[in-house]
């Protein structure tokens, strides 16, 4: 690889159900299982089960890897600040990483 050259790994397209796609999009936006459950009007157990199926399908072991797969696969995009966007559901309030204070 030439110095300064960026590599671009695109995640392979894996068929997902509509429910799996919606959950993956919301995970990529930083939502917790409970927030996803509320947004989709399902139980948090349903969200957990869909995530477990997603992890197997995508061959990932955690939410971060799944979110990265969603971005690389084009399911969600990134805005200018690097926050995940896309899908037909968007978090109604921003979700900040642990330890990051909200600004007013």
Secondary structure, 3 states (H helix, E strand, C coil): CCCCCCCCCCCCCCCCCHHHHHHHHHHHCCCCHHHHHHHHCCCHHHHHHHHHHHHHHHCCCCHHHHHHHHHHCCCCEECCCCCEECCCCCCCCCCCCCCCCCCC
